[in-house]
Amino acid sequence: MGACSNLSPVEKCLAAIVHGVDALQARNFTLAEGALRLGLALAKAAPEEQARSLEPLVLLNLSRIRQKQDREQEARQLHEQANAQLEQNVPSVPNAIFNLLMAAVLMDLREYRRAIPFWEQAIQFDDLKDPIDMAHMLARVGECYNRIGLKDHAAIPLRAAVKIFRKHPEDPRLCAALITLGNALRKSTPAEAESCYREVADWHVARGQFLSATPAWGNIGILCYEQGRYAEALEYLEKVRKIREQSPGIPIPAIAITLNNIANCYRRMGKFAEAFTAVSQAIDLLQDKGGAELASAYGTRGLIFLDKRQDSEAVEWLRRAYEHHQTLASPNLDTTAEDLNREIAALQRLGRADELRDAEARLASVHTAMKAIPMVSRDLSALDAPLQCAVFVEVNVGSRGRRPDAEREDMQLERRLTEVLEAKNVGCCAARLTIPESTTLIFYGSDAERLFQALEPTLTSEPMCAGARITIRQRDGQREVIVPSRLT
């Protein structure tokens, strides 16, 4: 009680929000709701300037709860209420936790453009942070830039993140950063992008994680057809489609994305009938899902018509893509600009002057928006991380086949292991990363062997850890341990 009473109003509010976010991740909606409602009351009781910053953070997380509960209308209302407050007042709380929480929830809500300044602020608080934490933040802000189509902006923090993560090649977050870096470089530096994708694919294949390799293979397929390597592209894309279609529980958009990429490959080959078939299948799958994937499929259909010199139909579908992009929280500005340039070319050939002026005005607005977003403001040129001690616990429980209403076993395990480390004061849990095939818990400390010794009794007694791969990385080398399977 004494420690709690010494907290400032902002710290008390943030503590309640953190508690709510943790409960939400564990799908304990009742606990999450209670904690966030407490956070809202504490926010309202805070000084006025701080309250204006804290209230939107609580509302955004309440919106996430409603999303998880499939109460979409309430989720949208809470989201809109928060955004209205954000537009009236630019939040400014000199607290790293606040900025991290705001950046994370905005990304969860696909508000990538709004999330960027909060990641920027969190990065500025990094003087006391672990370099691996910095790598995580840099990768996340790079993802935000990439999602809104600012690839040059994205490459800078992503290169810095990859540089740090390479000190720990067993850290699975390296794969995510490499994929995003490849996407940022695919048009400007395709050879380097392909190297990033192949490294990720090889990493997962070596572990038998073929579904997790599909994003890398899919991006290699895109890169191949952009370079005219059509047979190779189709081989990769068909492999991705086959694996995803045969994987139970795979999200519908993941299949539709592949169909859309196959359509674009056939379009570039001039096989328009095959392209129409694939993109029509993608649109049918996405019609009730919406999102950026549907906007992309609309755009692909417009490009097929454009390549066939059916300009009137091309304008219709490219405009439909534009309009759907505008419904998104953070539309991809680069893709929007490319579609508008194609629409403008078609309108010029059709001689539709009024519509042409409108399209040119929309394009100018997109360019203005792109120029208004600054790059990472921190000097990253000298950023580096000393080789650290780490333990990676990879358990054979991933996202595939998990009941959506089940409390996550990996979260419970993470809590138990974190409590062990805190009691012994030998390290901390830095992150948890879940892929379809497995979940990796990432622990850092001053001595990897001491870390493992502290964790080992819990790992060997937990049923879900049977067969888990443990990587123990000291500064001068590493070793692996497989937790024995329990005999019944």
Secondary structure as GFF3:
##gff-version 3
##sequence-region A 1 488
A	DSSP	alpha_helix	2	5	.	.	.	ID=ss1
A	DSSP	alpha_helix	9	25	.	.	.	ID=ss2
A	DSSP	alpha_helix	29	45	.	.	.	ID=ss3
A	DSSP	alpha_helix	48	68	.	.	.	ID=ss4
A	DSSP	alpha_helix	72	88	.	.	.	ID=ss5
A	DSSP	alpha_helix	96	108	.	.	.	ID=ss6
A	DSSP	alpha_helix	112	124	.	.	.	ID=ss7
A	DSSP	three_ten_helix	126	128	.	.	.	ID=ss8
A	DSSP	alpha_helix	131	147	.	.	.	ID=ss9
A	DSSP	alpha_helix	151	165	.	.	.	ID=ss10
A	DSSP	alpha_helix	173	185	.	.	.	ID=ss11
A	DSSP	alpha_helix	190	205	.	.	.	ID=ss12
A	DSSP	alpha_helix	210	226	.	.	.	ID=ss13
A	DSSP	alpha_helix	230	245	.	.	.	ID=ss14
A	DSSP	alpha_helix	252	269	.	.	.	ID=ss15
A	DSSP	alpha_helix	272	286	.	.	.	ID=ss16
A	DSSP	alpha_helix	291	307	.	.	.	ID=ss17
A	DSSP	alpha_helix	311	326	.	.	.	ID=ss18
A	DSSP	alpha_helix	333	350	.	.	.	ID=ss19
A	DSSP	alpha_helix	353	371	.	.	.	ID=ss20
A	DSSP	beta_strand	389	395	.	.	.	ID=ss21
A	DSSP	alpha_helix	409	424	.	.	.	ID=ss22
A	DSSP	beta_strand	428	434	.	.	.	ID=ss23
A	DSSP	beta_strand	439	445	.	.	.	ID=ss24
A	DSSP	alpha_helix	448	461	.	.	.	ID=ss25
A	DSSP	three_ten_helix	463	465	.	.	.	ID=ss26
A	DSSP	beta_strand	469	474	.	.	.	ID=ss27
A	DSSP	beta_strand	477	482	.	.	.	ID=ss28
###
